[in-house]
């Protein structure tokens, strides 16, 4: 994990993002226990309440679950939830803008598909 203490992004969100990314890259898989709040706070010199706030975001998104007295664990479908969310963001942020720009450039749908295929070929 790496944290940017000078970033405008709050540390608790960075904690959530780092754990989410670790699930996406399959560093943590379904059923894995993630490092404890104490462990993360000690290793990275972050207030435990800040770490807990980030973890609670992931609990509320049903990506990790608390097991009382044991720790935090990755839920069985966390990876797929993250993939689905990222695909939706990709569509919303990139595909829609790509199509808008193609229209402004008078690129037809067929031409755009060929350009995309060309991109995949590289």
CNS distance restraints for C-alpha pairs under 8 A (distance, minus, plus):
assign (resid   1 and name CA) (resid  18 and name CA) 6.31 0.50 0.50
assign (resid   2 and name CA) (resid  18 and name CA) 7.74 0.50 0.50
assign (resid   3 and name CA) (resid  11 and name CA) 7.38 0.50 0.50
assign (resid   3 and name CA) (resid  14 and name CA) 6.67 0.50 0.50
assign (resid   3 and name CA) (resid  15 and name CA) 7.82 0.50 0.50
assign (resid   3 and name CA) (resid  44 and name CA) 7.92 0.50 0.50
assign (resid   4 and name CA) (resid  11 and name CA) 7.87 0.50 0.50
assign (resid   5 and name CA) (resid  11 and name CA) 7.23 0.50 0.50
assign (resid   9 and name CA) (resid  13 and name CA) 6.75 0.50 0.50
assign (resid   9 and name CA) (resid  14 and name CA) 6.92 0.50 0.50
assign (resid  10 and name CA) (resid  14 and name CA) 6.49 0.50 0.50
assign (resid  11 and name CA) (resid  15 and name CA) 6.15 0.50 0.50
assign (resid  11 and name CA) (resid  50 and name CA) 6.83 0.50 0.50
assign (resid  11 and name CA) (resid  51 and name CA) 7.82 0.50 0.50
assign (resid  11 and name CA) (resid  54 and name CA) 7.94 0.50 0.50
assign (resid  12 and name CA) (resid  16 and name CA) 6.34 0.50 0.50
assign (resid  12 and name CA) (resid  50 and name CA) 5.13 0.50 0.50
assign (resid  12 and name CA) (resid  51 and name CA) 5.71 0.50 0.50
assign (resid  12 and name CA) (resid  52 and name CA) 7.71 0.50 0.50
assign (resid  12 and name CA) (resid  53 and name CA) 5.80 0.50 0.50
assign (resid  12 and name CA) (resid  54 and name CA) 4.30 0.50 0.50
assign (resid  12 and name CA) (resid  55 and name CA) 7.93 0.50 0.50
assign (resid  13 and name CA) (resid  17 and name CA) 5.99 0.50 0.50
assign (resid  13 and name CA) (resid  54 and name CA) 5.63 0.50 0.50
assign (resid  14 and name CA) (resid  18 and name CA) 5.97 0.50 0.50
assign (resid  14 and name CA) (resid  54 and name CA) 7.51 0.50 0.50
assign (resid  15 and name CA) (resid  19 and name CA) 6.31 0.50 0.50
assign (resid  15 and name CA) (resid  51 and name CA) 6.27 0.50 0.50
assign (resid  15 and name CA) (resid  54 and name CA) 5.36 0.50 0.50
assign (resid  15 and name CA) (resid  55 and name CA) 7.25 0.50 0.50
assign (resid  16 and name CA) (resid  20 and name CA) 5.98 0.50 0.50
assign (resid  16 and name CA) (resid  54 and name CA) 4.65 0.50 0.50
assign (resid  16 and name CA) (resid  55 and name CA) 5.92 0.50 0.50
assign (resid  16 and name CA) (resid  57 and name CA) 6.76 0.50 0.50
assign (resid  16 and name CA) (resid  58 and name CA) 6.39 0.50 0.50
assign (resid  17 and name CA) (resid  21 and name CA) 5.96 0.50 0.50
assign (resid  18 and name CA) (resid  22 and name CA) 6.18 0.50 0.50
assign (resid  19 and name CA) (resid  23 and name CA) 6.31 0.50 0.50
assign (resid  20 and name CA) (resid  24 and name CA) 6.21 0.50 0.50
assign (resid  20 and name CA) (resid  58 and name CA) 7.74 0.50 0.50
assign (resid  20 and name CA) (resid  63 and name CA) 7.95 0.50 0.50
assign (resid  20 and name CA) (resid  82 and name CA) 7.58 0.50 0.50
assign (resid  21 and name CA) (resid  25 and name CA) 6.06 0.50 0.50
assign (resid  22 and name CA) (resid  26 and name CA) 5.96 0.50 0.50
assign (resid  22 and name CA) (resid  27 and name CA) 5.00 0.50 0.50
assign (resid  22 and name CA) (resid  28 and name CA) 5.86 0.50 0.50
assign (resid  23 and name CA) (resid  27 and name CA) 5.86 0.50 0.50
assign (resid  23 and name CA) (resid  28 and name CA) 4.86 0.50 0.50
assign (resid  23 and name CA) (resid  29 and name CA) 6.10 0.50 0.50
assign (resid  23 and name CA) (resid  74 and name CA) 7.81 0.50 0.50
assign (resid  23 and name CA) (resid  78 and name CA) 7.30 0.50 0.50
assign (resid  23 and name CA) (resid  79 and name CA) 6.06 0.50 0.50
assign (resid  24 and name CA) (resid  79 and name CA) 5.66 0.50 0.50
assign (resid  24 and name CA) (resid  82 and name CA) 6.56 0.50 0.50
assign (resid  24 and name CA) (resid  83 and name CA) 7.32 0.50 0.50
assign (resid  26 and name CA) (resid  79 and name CA) 7.74 0.50 0.50
assign (resid  28 and name CA) (resid  32 and name CA) 5.79 0.50 0.50
assign (resid  28 and name CA) (resid  33 and name CA) 7.74 0.50 0.50
assign (resid  28 and name CA) (resid  34 and name CA) 7.16 0.50 0.50
assign (resid  28 and name CA) (resid  74 and name CA) 7.08 0.50 0.50
assign (resid  29 and name CA) (resid  74 and name CA) 6.40 0.50 0.50
assign (resid  29 and name CA) (resid  76 and name CA) 7.91 0.50 0.50
assign (resid  29 and name CA) (resid  79 and name CA) 7.45 0.50 0.50
assign (resid  30 and name CA) (resid  73 and name CA) 7.67 0.50 0.50
assign (resid  30 and name CA) (resid  74 and name CA) 4.97 0.50 0.50
assign (resid  30 and name CA) (resid  75 and name CA) 5.33 0.50 0.50
assign (resid  30 and name CA) (resid  76 and name CA) 4.49 0.50 0.50
assign (resid  30 and name CA) (resid  77 and name CA) 6.94 0.50 0.50
assign (resid  30 and name CA) (resid  78 and name CA) 6.98 0.50 0.50
assign (resid  30 and name CA) (resid  79 and name CA) 7.75 0.50 0.50
assign (resid  31 and name CA) (resid  73 and name CA) 5.75 0.50 0.50
assign (resid  31 and name CA) (resid  74 and name CA) 5.17 0.50 0.50
assign (resid  31 and name CA) (resid  75 and name CA) 6.09 0.50 0.50
assign (resid  31 and name CA) (resid  76 and name CA) 6.44 0.50 0.50
assign (resid  32 and name CA) (resid  73 and name CA) 5.44 0.50 0.50
assign (resid  32 and name CA) (resid  74 and name CA) 5.53 0.50 0.50
assign (resid  33 and name CA) (resid  71 and name CA) 6.83 0.50 0.50
assign (resid  33 and name CA) (resid  72 and name CA) 5.67 0.50 0.50
assign (resid  33 and name CA) (resid  73 and name CA) 4.31 0.50 0.50
assign (resid  33 and name CA) (resid  74 and name CA) 6.52 0.50 0.50
assign (resid  34 and name CA) (resid  71 and name CA) 7.68 0.50 0.50
assign (resid  34 and name CA) (resid  72 and name CA) 5.82 0.50 0.50
assign (resid  34 and name CA) (resid  73 and name CA) 5.84 0.50 0.50
assign (resid  34 and name CA) (resid  74 and name CA) 7.22 0.50 0.50
assign (resid  35 and name CA) (resid  39 and name CA) 6.08 0.50 0.50
assign (resid  35 and name CA) (resid  40 and name CA) 6.44 0.50 0.50
assign (resid  35 and name CA) (resid  72 and name CA) 7.66 0.50 0.50
assign (resid  36 and name CA) (resid  40 and name CA) 6.26 0.50 0.50
assign (resid  36 and name CA) (resid  71 and name CA) 6.52 0.50 0.50
assign (resid  36 and name CA) (resid  72 and name CA) 7.07 0.50 0.50
assign (resid  37 and name CA) (resid  41 and name CA) 6.01 0.50 0.50
assign (resid  37 and name CA) (resid  48 and name CA) 5.91 0.50 0.50
assign (resid  37 and name CA) (resid  51 and name CA) 5.81 0.50 0.50
assign (resid  37 and name CA) (resid  52 and name CA) 5.98 0.50 0.50
assign (resid  38 and name CA) (resid  42 and name CA) 5.99 0.50 0.50
assign (resid  38 and name CA) (resid  48 and name CA) 6.16 0.50 0.50
assign (resid  39 and name CA) (resid  43 and name CA) 6.03 0.50 0.50
assign (resid  40 and name CA) (resid  44 and name CA) 5.93 0.50 0.50
assign (resid  40 and name CA) (resid  45 and name CA) 7.81 0.50 0.50
assign (resid  40 and name CA) (resid  46 and name CA) 7.40 0.50 0.50
assign (resid  40 and name CA) (resid  48 and name CA) 7.90 0.50 0.50
assign (resid  40 and name CA) (resid  51 and name CA) 7.19 0.50 0.50
assign (resid  41 and name CA) (resid  45 and name CA) 5.25 0.50 0.50
assign (resid  41 and name CA) (resid  46 and name CA) 4.51 0.50 0.50
assign (resid  41 and name CA) (resid  47 and name CA) 5.77 0.50 0.50
assign (resid  41 and name CA) (resid  48 and name CA) 5.24 0.50 0.50
assign (resid  41 and name CA) (resid  51 and name CA) 6.56 0.50 0.50
assign (resid  42 and name CA) (resid  46 and name CA) 6.93 0.50 0.50
assign (resid  46 and name CA) (resid  50 and name CA) 6.83 0.50 0.50
assign (resid  46 and name CA) (resid  51 and name CA) 6.91 0.50 0.50
assign (resid  47 and name CA) (resid  51 and name CA) 6.57 0.50 0.50
assign (resid  48 and name CA) (resid  52 and name CA) 6.07 0.50 0.50
assign (resid  49 and name CA) (resid  53 and name CA) 6.09 0.50 0.50
assign (resid  50 and name CA) (resid  54 and name CA) 6.49 0.50 0.50
assign (resid  51 and name CA) (resid  55 and name CA) 6.28 0.50 0.50
assign (resid  52 and name CA) (resid  56 and name CA) 5.96 0.50 0.50
assign (resid  53 and name CA) (resid  57 and name CA) 6.42 0.50 0.50
assign (resid  54 and name CA) (resid  58 and name CA) 6.82 0.50 0.50
assign (resid  55 and name CA) (resid  59 and name CA) 6.33 0.50 0.50
assign (resid  55 and name CA) (resid  64 and name CA) 7.90 0.50 0.50
assign (resid  56 and name CA) (resid  60 and name CA) 6.11 0.50 0.50
assign (resid  57 and name CA) (resid  61 and name CA) 6.30 0.50 0.50
assign (resid  58 and name CA) (resid  62 and name CA) 6.20 0.50 0.50
assign (resid  58 and name CA) (resid  63 and name CA) 5.32 0.50 0.50
assign (resid  58 and name CA) (resid  64 and name CA) 5.79 0.50 0.50
assign (resid  59 and name CA) (resid  63 and name CA) 5.88 0.50 0.50
assign (resid  59 and name CA) (resid  64 and name CA) 4.99 0.50 0.50
assign (resid  59 and name CA) (resid  65 and name CA) 5.52 0.50 0.50
assign (resid  59 and name CA) (resid  66 and name CA) 7.41 0.50 0.50
assign (resid  62 and name CA) (resid  75 and name CA) 7.12 0.50 0.50
assign (resid  62 and name CA) (resid  78 and name CA) 7.24 0.50 0.50
assign (resid  63 and name CA) (resid  74 and name CA) 6.09 0.50 0.50
assign (resid  63 and name CA) (resid  75 and name CA) 5.60 0.50 0.50
assign (resid  63 and name CA) (resid  77 and name CA) 7.55 0.50 0.50
assign (resid  63 and name CA) (resid  78 and name CA) 4.69 0.50 0.50
assign (resid  63 and name CA) (resid  79 and name CA) 7.99 0.50 0.50
assign (resid  63 and name CA) (resid  81 and name CA) 7.65 0.50 0.50
assign (resid  64 and name CA) (resid  72 and name CA) 6.36 0.50 0.50
assign (resid  64 and name CA) (resid  73 and name CA) 5.29 0.50 0.50
assign (resid  64 and name CA) (resid  74 and name CA) 4.38 0.50 0.50
assign (resid  64 and name CA) (resid  75 and name CA) 5.17 0.50 0.50
assign (resid  64 and name CA) (resid  78 and name CA) 7.32 0.50 0.50
assign (resid  65 and name CA) (resid  72 and name CA) 5.48 0.50 0.50
assign (resid  65 and name CA) (resid  73 and name CA) 5.33 0.50 0.50
assign (resid  65 and name CA) (resid  74 and name CA) 6.47 0.50 0.50
assign (resid  65 and name CA) (resid  75 and name CA) 6.35 0.50 0.50
assign (resid  66 and name CA) (resid  70 and name CA) 7.89 0.50 0.50
assign (resid  66 and name CA) (resid  71 and name CA) 5.87 0.50 0.50
assign (resid  66 and name CA) (resid  72 and name CA) 4.59 0.50 0.50
assign (resid  66 and name CA) (resid  73 and name CA) 6.53 0.50 0.50
assign (resid  67 and name CA) (resid  71 and name CA) 5.38 0.50 0.50
assign (resid  67 and name CA) (resid  72 and name CA) 6.11 0.50 0.50
assign (resid  67 and name CA) (resid  73 and name CA) 7.45 0.50 0.50
assign (resid  74 and name CA) (resid  78 and name CA) 6.59 0.50 0.50
assign (resid  77 and name CA) (resid  81 and name CA) 6.26 0.50 0.50
assign (resid  78 and name CA) (resid  82 and name CA) 6.26 0.50 0.50
assign (resid  79 and name CA) (resid  83 and name CA) 6.26 0.50 0.50
assign (resid  80 and name CA) (resid  84 and name CA) 6.03 0.50 0.50
assign (resid  81 and name CA) (resid  85 and name CA) 6.13 0.50 0.50
assign (resid  82 and name CA) (resid  86 and name CA) 6.08 0.50 0.50
assign (resid  83 and name CA) (resid  87 and name CA) 6.06 0.50 0.50
assign (resid  84 and name CA) (resid  88 and name CA) 6.20 0.50 0.50
assign (resid  85 and name CA) (resid  89 and name CA) 6.20 0.50 0.50
assign (resid  86 and name CA) (resid  90 and name CA) 5.96 0.50 0.50
assign (resid  87 and name CA) (resid  91 and name CA) 6.21 0.50 0.50
assign (resid  88 and name CA) (resid  92 and name CA) 6.12 0.50 0.50
assign (resid  89 and name CA) (resid  93 and name CA) 5.71 0.50 0.50
assign (resid  89 and name CA) (resid  94 and name CA) 7.82 0.50 0.50
assign (resid  90 and name CA) (resid  94 and name CA) 5.33 0.50 0.50
assign (resid  90 and name CA) (resid  95 and name CA) 6.59 0.50 0.50
assign (resid  91 and name CA) (resid  95 and name CA) 4.71 0.50 0.50
assign (resid  91 and name CA) (resid  96 and name CA) 6.25 0.50 0.50
assign (resid  92 and name CA) (resid  96 and name CA) 5.81 0.50 0.50
assign (resid  92 and name CA) (resid  97 and name CA) 7.89 0.50 0.50
assign (resid  93 and name CA) (resid  97 and name CA) 6.54 0.50 0.50
assign (resid  94 and name CA) (resid  98 and name CA) 5.94 0.50 0.50
assign (resid  95 and name CA) (resid  99 and name CA) 6.18 0.50 0.50
assign (resid  96 and name CA) (resid 100 and name CA) 6.24 0.50 0.50
assign (resid  97 and name CA) (resid 101 and name CA) 6.14 0.50 0.50
assign (resid  98 and name CA) (resid 102 and name CA) 6.09 0.50 0.50
assign (resid  99 and name CA) (resid 103 and name CA) 6.17 0.50 0.50
assign (resid 100 and name CA) (resid 104 and name CA) 6.33 0.50 0.50
assign (resid 101 and name CA) (resid 105 and name CA) 6.24 0.50 0.50
assign (resid 102 and name CA) (resid 106 and name CA) 6.07 0.50 0.50
assign (resid 102 and name CA) (resid 107 and name CA) 4.94 0.50 0.50
assign (resid 102 and name CA) (resid 108 and name CA) 7.33 0.50 0.50
assign (resid 102 and name CA) (resid 112 and name CA) 7.14 0.50 0.50
assign (resid 103 and name CA) (resid 107 and name CA) 5.76 0.50 0.50
assign (resid 103 and name CA) (resid 108 and name CA) 7.27 0.50 0.50
assign (resid 107 and name CA) (resid 111 and name CA) 5.97 0.50 0.50
assign (resid 107 and name CA) (resid 112 and name CA) 6.26 0.50 0.50
assign (resid 108 and name CA) (resid 112 and name CA) 6.11 0.50 0.50
assign (resid 109 and name CA) (resid 113 and name CA) 6.17 0.50 0.50
assign (resid 110 and name CA) (resid 114 and name CA) 6.29 0.50 0.50
assign (resid 111 and name CA) (resid 115 and name CA) 6.20 0.50 0.50
assign (resid 112 and name CA) (resid 116 and name CA) 6.19 0.50 0.50
assign (resid 113 and name CA) (resid 117 and name CA) 6.11 0.50 0.50
assign (resid 114 and name CA) (resid 118 and name CA) 6.05 0.50 0.50
assign (resid 115 and name CA) (resid 119 and name CA) 6.21 0.50 0.50
assign (resid 116 and name CA) (resid 120 and name CA) 6.32 0.50 0.50
assign (resid 117 and name CA) (resid 121 and name CA) 6.23 0.50 0.50
assign (resid 118 and name CA) (resid 122 and name CA) 6.64 0.50 0.50
